[in-house]
Amino acid sequence: MRGVVSVARMYIGRQYQAKVVTSQHDRFCCVHCQYECEALVTGIGEGSGRSPYFIDNAGASERAHAGALGNAQANMRYALRGAKCPRCGKHDRRVHAYVYLISALLGLGLGLLVSGLILAAAQGSRFGWGAGVLALVVTTAIVTFARSQRMLSGAMLMSNDLGVPTGRRF
């Protein structure tokens, strides 16, 4: 009896993961009431770097750190622009709409992939169609919520220029 033999090749090398938490003071200006104050913005980012066959371990570590730092700085930009104003309580809807749209598109793409795999495994049965649609909706919702919350968190607005925090995280 003949069968198909699948050979898995093992990756030889090293993978580095980095997580960076960075903070900076920046000016916040409300798009609605033009209130300005100082904000302490914190960004969290993750990155990875690979060193195939252990050739460039130092470079892989640096790439992981640089990627994490870039993601943390992007997180800080969205967090500051999407923060609620301490005076009027409103936020910039355009930033929130942009973050939710991008998050929903990524979630939809992942949801289509998951539902396609379920449909392929179920070979078109009614159960497969129902499970595929459910997987599409749930995956899209989870990715949209998780990514948007991560991108819009991290701004601590100060109540005045003396640097007294309001105590609310946005």
MDAnalysis code that builds the backbone (N, CA, C; Angstrom):
import MDAnalysis as mda
import numpy as np

u = mda.Universe.empty(510, n_residues=170, atom_resindex=np.repeat(np.arange(170), 3), trajectory=True)
u.add_TopologyAttr("name", ["N", "CA", "C"] * 170)
u.add_TopologyAttr("resid", np.arange(1, 171))
u.add_TopologyAttr("resname", ["MET", "ARG", "GLY", "VAL", "VAL", "SER", "VAL", "ALA", "ARG", "MET", "TYR", "ILE", "GLY", "ARG", "GLN", "TYR", "GLN", "ALA", "LYS", "VAL", "VAL", "THR", "SER", "GLN", "HIS", "ASP", "ARG", "PHE", "CYS", "CYS", "VAL", "HIS", "CYS", "GLN", "TYR", "GLU", "CYS", "GLU", "ALA", "LEU", "VAL", "THR", "GLY", "ILE", "GLY", "GLU", "GLY", "SER", "GLY", "ARG", "SER", "PRO", "TYR", "PHE", "ILE", "ASP", "ASN", "ALA", "GLY", "ALA", "SER", "GLU", "ARG", "ALA", "HIS", "ALA", "GLY", "ALA", "LEU", "GLY", "ASN", "ALA", "GLN", "ALA", "ASN", "MET", "ARG", "TYR", "ALA", "LEU", "ARG", "GLY", "ALA", "LYS", "CYS", "PRO", "ARG", "CYS", "GLY", "LYS", "HIS", "ASP", "ARG", "ARG", "VAL", "HIS", "ALA", "TYR", "VAL", "TYR", "LEU", "ILE", "SER", "ALA", "LEU", "LEU", "GLY", "LEU", "GLY", "LEU", "GLY", "LEU", "LEU", "VAL", "SER", "GLY", "LEU", "ILE", "LEU", "ALA", "ALA", "ALA", "GLN", "GLY", "SER", "ARG", "PHE", "GLY", "TRP", "GLY", "ALA", "GLY", "VAL", "LEU", "ALA", "LEU", "VAL", "VAL", "THR", "THR", "ALA", "ILE", "VAL", "THR", "PHE", "ALA", "ARG", "SER", "GLN", "ARG", "MET", "LEU", "SER", "GLY", "ALA", "MET", "LEU", "MET", "SER", "ASN", "ASP", "LEU", "GLY", "VAL", "PRO", "THR", "GLY", "ARG", "ARG", "PHE"])
u.atoms.positions = np.array([
    [0.844, -1.173, 0.000],
    [0.000, 0.000, 0.000],
    [0.887, 1.233, 0.000],
    [0.576, 2.159, -0.884],
    [1.373, 3.376, -0.991],
    [0.591, 4.519, -0.381],
    [1.302, 5.412, 0.232],
    [0.677, 6.584, 0.822],
    [1.501, 7.818, 0.519],
    [0.955, 8.927, 0.875],
    [1.649, 10.192, 0.686],
    [2.402, 10.509, 1.960],
    [3.665, 10.792, 1.819],
    [4.490, 11.132, 2.965],
    [4.746, 12.631, 2.945],
    [4.470, 13.256, 4.047],
    [4.686, 14.696, 4.162],
    [5.871, 14.927, 5.091],
    [6.819, 15.658, 4.615],
    [7.998, 15.953, 5.413],
    [7.928, 17.404, 5.857],
    [7.966, 17.594, 7.152],
    [7.973, 18.951, 7.701],
    [9.404, 19.344, 7.980],
    [9.767, 20.499, 7.512],
    [11.116, 20.979, 7.756],
    [11.096, 21.884, 8.965],
    [12.009, 21.652, 9.837],
    [12.083, 22.444, 11.059],
    [12.882, 23.713, 10.800],
    [12.367, 24.807, 11.294],
    [13.057, 26.087, 11.160],
    [14.232, 26.117, 12.125],
    [15.417, 26.398, 11.607],
    [16.602, 26.485, 12.455],
    [16.986, 27.949, 12.549],
    [17.047, 28.424, 13.726],
    [17.386, 29.812, 13.943],
    [16.767, 30.307, 15.238],
    [16.654, 31.603, 15.332],
    [16.153, 32.197, 16.557],
    [15.137, 33.282, 16.215],
    [14.075, 33.306, 16.991],
    [13.078, 34.360, 16.824],
    [13.042, 35.182, 18.105],
    [13.101, 36.484, 17.930],
    [13.090, 37.406, 19.055],
    [11.748, 38.119, 19.121],
    [11.237, 38.285, 20.315],
    [10.011, 39.041, 20.569],
    [10.382, 40.213, 21.468],
    [9.809, 41.364, 21.192],
    [10.069, 42.535, 22.025],
    [8.753, 43.219, 22.329],
    [8.637, 43.749, 23.528],
    [7.477, 44.531, 23.927],
    [8.010, 45.823, 24.529],
    [7.500, 46.957, 24.031],
    [7.983, 48.260, 24.459],
    [6.811, 49.057, 25.013],
    [7.033, 49.677, 26.153],
    [6.076, 50.622, 26.727],
    [6.809, 51.950, 26.814],
    [6.273, 52.958, 26.146],
    [6.920, 54.258, 26.142],
    [5.897, 55.338, 26.431],
    [6.350, 56.414, 27.058],
    [5.464, 57.535, 27.395],
    [6.129, 58.842, 27.011],
    [5.295, 59.824, 26.724],
    [5.810, 61.160, 26.458],
    [4.715, 62.173, 26.749],
    [5.130, 63.396, 27.032],
    [4.196, 64.501, 27.218],
    [3.972, 65.154, 25.871],
    [2.714, 65.474, 25.589],
    [2.381, 66.107, 24.321],
    [1.198, 67.047, 24.543],
    [0.970, 67.925, 23.599],
    [-0.152, 68.865, 23.688],
    [-1.404, 68.218, 23.118],
    [-2.516, 68.378, 23.823],
    [-3.808, 67.918, 23.340],
    [-4.645, 69.138, 23.003],
    [-5.258, 69.138, 21.845],
    [-6.156, 70.225, 21.444],
    [-7.464, 69.600, 20.973],
    [-8.564, 69.988, 21.612],
    [-9.885, 69.467, 21.279],
    [-10.339, 70.066, 19.945],
    [-10.845, 69.218, 19.061],
    [-11.316, 69.690, 17.762],
    [-12.677, 70.381, 17.877],
    [-13.357, 70.210, 19.006],
    [-14.684, 70.797, 19.179],
    [-14.635, 72.151, 19.889],
    [-14.000, 72.187, 21.076],
    [-14.008, 73.424, 21.861],
    [-12.649, 74.127, 21.879],
    [-11.653, 73.602, 21.190],
    [-10.305, 74.154, 21.091],
    [-9.591, 74.234, 22.436],
    [-10.018, 73.454, 23.419],
    [-9.347, 73.408, 24.722],
    [-7.995, 72.731, 24.537],
    [-6.960, 73.322, 25.127],
    [-5.619, 72.745, 25.055],
    [-5.133, 72.407, 26.440],
    [-4.475, 71.276, 26.543],
    [-3.862, 70.887, 27.814],
    [-2.700, 69.941, 27.505],
    [-1.981, 69.610, 28.522],
    [-0.858, 68.688, 28.373],
    [-1.359, 67.273, 28.615],
    [-0.892, 66.359, 27.805],
    [-1.306, 64.966, 27.928],
    [-0.081, 64.087, 28.119],
    [-0.212, 63.135, 29.008],
    [0.794, 62.094, 29.148],
    [0.285, 60.910, 28.340],
    [0.978, 60.609, 27.260],
    [0.534, 59.565, 26.343],
    [1.450, 58.360, 26.500],
    [0.841, 57.197, 26.659],
    [1.587, 55.956, 26.802],
    [1.252, 55.050, 25.635],
    [2.264, 54.500, 25.026],
    [2.064, 53.586, 23.907],
    [2.684, 52.236, 24.213],
    [2.010, 51.187, 23.804],
    [2.491, 49.821, 23.987],
    [2.618, 49.200, 22.609],
    [3.759, 48.607, 22.326],
    [3.969, 47.985, 21.022],
    [4.724, 46.683, 21.143],
    [4.458, 45.800, 20.206],
    [5.151, 44.519, 20.144],
    [5.779, 44.359, 18.780],
    [6.899, 43.657, 18.739],
    [7.591, 43.417, 17.485],
    [8.323, 42.099, 17.525],
    [8.713, 41.626, 16.355],
    [9.466, 40.369, 16.301],
    [10.539, 40.468, 15.229],
    [11.556, 39.674, 15.393],
    [12.648, 39.602, 14.433],
    [13.181, 38.183, 14.376],
    [13.579, 37.761, 13.198],
    [14.076, 36.390, 13.033],
    [15.519, 36.393, 12.580],
    [16.211, 35.380, 13.053],
    [17.597, 35.176, 12.664],
    [17.729, 33.755, 12.118],
    [17.542, 33.577, 10.795],
    [17.637, 32.225, 10.244],
    [19.061, 31.683, 10.367],
    [19.117, 30.457, 10.805],
    [20.397, 29.743, 10.962],
    [21.373, 30.480, 11.879],
    [20.842, 31.267, 12.799],
    [21.627, 31.980, 13.825],
    [22.650, 32.947, 13.219],
    [22.399, 33.422, 12.014],
    [23.373, 34.260, 11.311],
    [23.413, 35.681, 11.862],
    [22.245, 36.249, 12.164],
    [22.186, 37.657, 12.554],
    [21.353, 37.835, 13.822],
    [21.806, 37.270, 14.927],
    [21.057, 37.354, 16.179],
    [20.935, 38.789, 16.673],
    [22.010, 39.553, 16.613],
    [21.963, 40.945, 17.086],
    [21.019, 41.773, 16.221],
    [21.075, 41.571, 14.918],
    [20.192, 42.302, 14.017],
    [18.734, 41.933, 14.222],
    [18.463, 40.657, 14.484],
    [17.080, 40.223, 14.728],
    [16.545, 40.840, 16.006],
    [17.380, 40.918, 17.015],
    [16.969, 41.553, 18.267],
    [16.680, 43.032, 18.058],
    [17.526, 43.692, 17.293],
    [17.316, 45.115, 16.998],
    [16.055, 45.335, 16.161],
    [15.787, 44.442, 15.197],
    [14.578, 44.561, 14.386],
    [13.324, 44.366, 15.232],
    [13.386, 43.453, 16.165],
    [12.242, 43.238, 17.059],
    [11.984, 44.475, 17.907],
    [13.051, 45.055, 18.441],
    [12.908, 46.255, 19.270],
    [12.428, 47.451, 18.436],
    [12.977, 47.610, 17.235],
    [12.566, 48.720, 16.376],
    [11.099, 48.586, 15.957],
    [10.667, 47.383, 15.663],
    [9.266, 47.161, 15.313],
    [8.338, 47.452, 16.479],
    [8.742, 47.036, 17.671],
    [7.933, 47.297, 18.859],
    [7.857, 48.784, 19.150],
    [8.964, 49.486, 18.984],
    [8.978, 50.929, 19.227],
    [8.102, 51.657, 18.209],
    [8.167, 51.264, 16.959],
    [7.319, 51.867, 15.930],
    [5.837, 51.641, 16.210],
    [5.485, 50.434, 16.656],
    [4.092, 50.144, 16.986],
    [3.641, 50.927, 18.212],
    [4.527, 51.120, 19.184],
    [4.187, 51.906, 20.373],
    [3.960, 53.371, 20.014],
    [4.791, 53.908, 19.123],
    [4.616, 55.303, 18.712],
    [3.332, 55.493, 17.910],
    [2.970, 54.524, 17.074],
    [1.699, 54.597, 16.345],
    [0.535, 54.540, 17.326],
    [0.657, 53.702, 18.348],
    [-0.379, 53.611, 19.374],
    [-0.542, 54.934, 20.106],
    [0.568, 55.626, 20.370],
    [0.498, 56.921, 21.056],
    [-0.209, 57.964, 20.191],
    [0.064, 57.965, 18.881],
    [-0.586, 58.942, 17.994],
    [-2.099, 58.770, 17.994],
    [-2.563, 57.531, 17.847],
    [-4.001, 57.288, 17.828],
    [-4.637, 57.553, 19.190],
    [-3.929, 57.204, 20.255],
    [-4.482, 57.410, 21.593],
    [-4.667, 58.894, 21.879],
    [-3.707, 59.719, 21.519],
    [-3.821, 61.153, 21.780],
    [-4.900, 61.779, 20.915],
    [-4.918, 61.446, 19.641],
    [-5.913, 62.056, 18.748],
    [-7.326, 61.580, 19.048],
    [-7.473, 60.389, 19.621],
    [-8.802, 59.853, 19.901],
    [-9.274, 60.040, 21.326],
    [-8.504, 60.754, 22.153],
    [-8.872, 60.924, 23.566],
    [-10.044, 61.894, 23.711],
    [-10.814, 61.700, 24.783],
    [-11.917, 62.616, 25.080],
    [-11.372, 63.875, 25.724],
    [-12.018, 64.987, 25.431],
    [-11.624, 66.282, 25.987],
    [-12.080, 66.357, 27.448],
    [-11.216, 66.811, 28.353],
    [-11.626, 66.945, 29.756],
    [-12.683, 68.030, 29.961],
    [-12.734, 68.999, 29.057],
    [-13.691, 70.090, 29.215],
    [-15.068, 69.718, 28.660],
    [-15.147, 69.358, 27.387],
    [-16.458, 69.112, 26.769],
    [-16.847, 67.640, 26.725],
    [-15.890, 66.732, 26.957],
    [-16.197, 65.305, 26.979],
    [-16.360, 64.667, 25.609],
    [-16.058, 65.388, 24.535],
    [-16.192, 64.840, 23.184],
    [-14.831, 64.370, 22.677],
    [-14.869, 63.509, 21.690],
    [-13.639, 63.052, 21.044],
    [-13.757, 63.259, 19.540],
    [-12.635, 63.160, 18.868],
    [-12.586, 63.338, 17.422],
    [-13.174, 62.088, 16.761],
    [-14.360, 62.232, 16.205],
    [-15.054, 61.090, 15.614],
    [-14.334, 60.542, 14.391],
    [-13.606, 61.395, 13.691],
    [-12.897, 60.933, 12.496],
    [-11.826, 59.899, 12.851],
    [-11.129, 60.125, 13.960],
    [-10.087, 59.177, 14.376],
    [-10.724, 57.853, 14.771],
    [-11.796, 57.930, 15.550],
    [-12.474, 56.699, 15.958],
    [-13.025, 55.955, 14.746],
    [-13.622, 56.679, 13.809],
    [-14.170, 56.044, 12.615],
    [-13.065, 55.373, 11.802],
    [-11.917, 56.036, 11.678],
    [-10.801, 55.471, 10.927],
    [-10.283, 54.198, 11.589],
    [-10.090, 54.249, 12.904],
    [-9.571, 53.080, 13.625],
    [-10.566, 51.927, 13.548],
    [-11.864, 52.204, 13.735],
    [-12.858, 51.140, 13.647],
    [-12.951, 50.572, 12.231],
    [-12.840, 51.423, 11.220],
    [-12.907, 50.955, 9.843],
    [-11.736, 50.033, 9.514],
    [-10.536, 50.454, 9.849],
    [-9.359, 49.621, 9.584],
    [-9.441, 48.317, 10.375],
    [-9.861, 48.403, 11.632],
    [-9.994, 47.198, 12.462],
    [-11.050, 46.259, 11.888],
    [-12.178, 46.826, 11.432],
    [-13.241, 45.996, 10.861],
    [-12.785, 45.327, 9.565],
    [-12.019, 46.039, 8.741],
    [-11.526, 45.431, 7.507],
    [-10.561, 44.283, 7.795],
    [-9.687, 44.464, 8.776],
    [-8.786, 43.370, 9.153],
    [-9.575, 42.197, 9.724],
    [-10.574, 42.505, 10.559],
    [-11.415, 41.452, 11.126],
    [-12.207, 40.720, 10.062],
    [-12.709, 41.467, 9.076],
    [-13.467, 40.861, 7.990],
    [-12.580, 39.927, 7.170],
    [-11.359, 40.364, 6.907],
    [-10.433, 39.505, 6.164],
    [-10.134, 38.215, 6.908],
    [-9.868, 38.329, 8.199],
    [-9.601, 37.135, 8.997],
    [-10.855, 36.275, 9.102],
    [-12.016, 36.923, 9.251],
    [-13.274, 36.183, 9.325],
    [-13.562, 35.416, 8.041],
    [-13.271, 36.031, 6.889],
    [-13.463, 35.331, 5.615],
    [-12.547, 34.118, 5.503],
    [-11.332, 34.267, 5.992],
    [-10.400, 33.138, 5.976],
    [-10.912, 31.995, 6.844],
    [-11.334, 32.320, 8.068],
    [-11.824, 31.286, 8.988],
    [-13.086, 30.631, 8.437],
    [-14.036, 31.445, 7.939],
    [-15.284, 30.863, 7.419],
    [-15.019, 30.032, 6.163],
    [-14.062, 30.453, 5.340],
    [-13.706, 29.658, 4.167],
    [-13.132, 28.308, 4.547],
    [-12.319, 28.279, 5.589],
    [-11.770, 27.003, 6.057],
    [-12.877, 26.094, 6.587],
    [-13.842, 26.680, 7.296],
    [-14.954, 25.875, 7.825],
    [-15.796, 25.333, 6.676],
    [-16.081, 26.182, 5.690],
    [-16.868, 25.727, 4.537],
    [-16.141, 24.638, 3.752],
    [-14.848, 24.787, 3.616],
    [-14.075, 23.773, 2.899],
    [-14.086, 22.447, 3.650],
    [-14.009, 22.514, 4.965],
    [-14.010, 21.288, 5.767],
    [-15.397, 20.638, 5.760],
    [-16.470, 21.453, 5.771],
    [-17.827, 20.918, 5.806],
    [-18.344, 20.564, 4.419],
    [-17.654, 20.936, 3.392],
    [-17.971, 20.636, 1.998],
    [-19.386, 21.058, 1.616],
    [-19.764, 22.266, 2.029],
    [-21.011, 22.849, 1.570],
    [-22.274, 22.395, 2.265],
    [-22.193, 21.672, 3.356],
    [-23.412, 21.251, 4.057],
    [-24.080, 22.453, 4.718],
    [-25.327, 22.281, 5.149],
    [-26.041, 23.373, 5.813],
    [-25.340, 23.783, 7.104],
    [-24.861, 22.801, 7.812],
    [-24.115, 23.102, 9.042],
    [-22.879, 23.937, 8.720],
    [-22.209, 23.595, 7.637],
    [-21.011, 24.328, 7.244],
    [-21.305, 25.772, 6.908],
    [-22.423, 26.031, 6.190],
    [-22.788, 27.403, 5.856],
    [-23.113, 28.202, 7.113],
    [-23.861, 27.605, 8.022],
    [-24.213, 28.300, 9.267],
    [-22.990, 28.570, 10.121],
    [-22.134, 27.567, 10.239],
    [-20.915, 27.737, 11.028],
    [-19.978, 28.748, 10.375],
    [-19.937, 28.742, 9.045],
    [-19.086, 29.701, 8.336],
    [-19.540, 31.130, 8.533],
    [-20.833, 31.371, 8.419],
    [-21.364, 32.724, 8.629],
    [-21.165, 33.160, 10.082],
    [-21.430, 32.258, 11.015],
    [-21.222, 32.576, 12.435],
    [-19.752, 32.901, 12.705],
    [-18.844, 32.130, 12.131],
    [-17.409, 32.389, 12.319],
    [-17.016, 33.728, 11.726],
    [-17.595, 34.081, 10.571],
    [-17.314, 35.367, 9.943],
    [-17.742, 36.515, 10.844],
    [-18.952, 36.454, 11.370],
    [-19.477, 37.531, 12.214],
    [-18.703, 37.635, 13.523],
    [-18.474, 36.518, 14.178],
    [-17.794, 36.526, 15.478],
    [-16.347, 36.975, 15.335],
    [-15.640, 36.458, 14.357],
    [-14.237, 36.844, 14.161],
    [-14.119, 38.328, 13.839],
    [-14.988, 38.829, 12.966],
    [-14.962, 40.253, 12.628],
    [-15.215, 41.108, 13.862],
    [-16.202, 40.737, 14.665],
    [-16.525, 41.511, 15.864],
    [-15.388, 41.498, 16.882],
    [-14.806, 40.347, 17.108],
    [-13.735, 40.239, 18.105],
    [-12.508, 41.034, 17.674],
    [-12.082, 40.873, 16.429],
    [-10.892, 41.586, 15.952],
    [-11.140, 43.093, 15.950],
    [-12.320, 43.512, 15.508],
    [-12.635, 44.941, 15.476],
    [-12.583, 45.530, 16.872],
    [-13.230, 44.892, 17.829],
    [-13.256, 45.419, 19.195],
    [-11.867, 45.420, 19.820],
    [-11.164, 44.302, 19.735],
    [-9.858, 44.197, 20.396],
    [-8.848, 45.172, 19.817],
    [-8.775, 45.262, 18.503],
    [-7.784, 46.147, 17.887],
    [-8.117, 47.615, 18.127],
    [-9.383, 47.981, 18.031],
    [-9.742, 49.383, 18.226],
    [-9.525, 49.815, 19.671],
    [-9.808, 48.941, 20.625],
    [-9.572, 49.288, 22.022],
    [-8.082, 49.457, 22.300],
    [-7.280, 48.609, 21.693],
    [-5.834, 48.707, 21.889],
    [-5.279, 49.987, 21.269],
    [-5.774, 50.344, 20.091],
    [-5.245, 51.518, 19.396],
    [-5.681, 52.830, 20.047],
    [-6.840, 52.851, 20.691],
    [-7.362, 54.098, 21.241],
    [-7.111, 54.243, 22.734],
    [-6.433, 53.304, 23.353],
    [-6.142, 53.421, 24.778],
    [-4.750, 54.011, 24.963],
    [-4.508, 54.610, 26.107],
    [-3.158, 55.042, 26.415],
    [-2.953, 56.525, 26.599],
    [-3.982, 57.357, 26.562],
    [-3.795, 58.792, 26.765],
    [-4.321, 59.193, 28.142],
    [-3.484, 59.825, 28.953],
    [-3.902, 60.367, 30.239],
    [-3.837, 61.877, 30.095],
    [-4.978, 62.519, 30.061],
    [-5.004, 63.960, 29.864],
    [-4.823, 64.674, 31.194],
    [-4.074, 65.753, 31.148],
    [-3.842, 66.562, 32.335],
    [-4.895, 67.668, 32.392],
    [-5.347, 68.006, 33.591],
    [-6.428, 68.987, 33.708],
    [-5.943, 70.413, 33.493],
    [-4.673, 70.667, 33.686],
    [-4.143, 72.011, 33.444],
    [-2.671, 71.903, 33.080],
    [-2.038, 73.011, 32.849],
    [-0.633, 72.987, 32.442],
    [0.312, 72.692, 33.589],
    [-0.203, 72.571, 34.804],
    [0.652, 72.231, 35.942],
    [0.938, 70.738, 35.994],
    [0.235, 69.985, 35.190],
    [0.495, 68.550, 35.147],
    [-0.284, 67.772, 36.177],
    [-1.422, 68.267, 36.638],
    [-2.241, 67.535, 37.595],
    [-3.164, 66.615, 36.807],
    [-3.042, 65.308, 37.012],
    [-3.872, 64.406, 36.198],
    [-5.333, 64.473, 36.615],
    [-6.207, 64.255, 35.634],
    [-7.643, 64.226, 35.905],
    [-8.032, 62.911, 36.546],
    [-7.199, 61.914, 36.425],
    [-7.490, 60.607, 37.006],
    [-8.292, 59.715, 36.068],
    [-8.638, 60.201, 34.896],
    [-9.405, 59.392, 33.956],
    [-8.489, 58.948, 32.815],
    [-8.589, 57.660, 32.471],
    [-7.859, 57.158, 31.314],
    [-8.825, 57.078, 30.160],
    [-8.374, 57.466, 29.006],
    [-9.236, 57.479, 27.837],
    [-8.750, 56.477, 26.823],
])
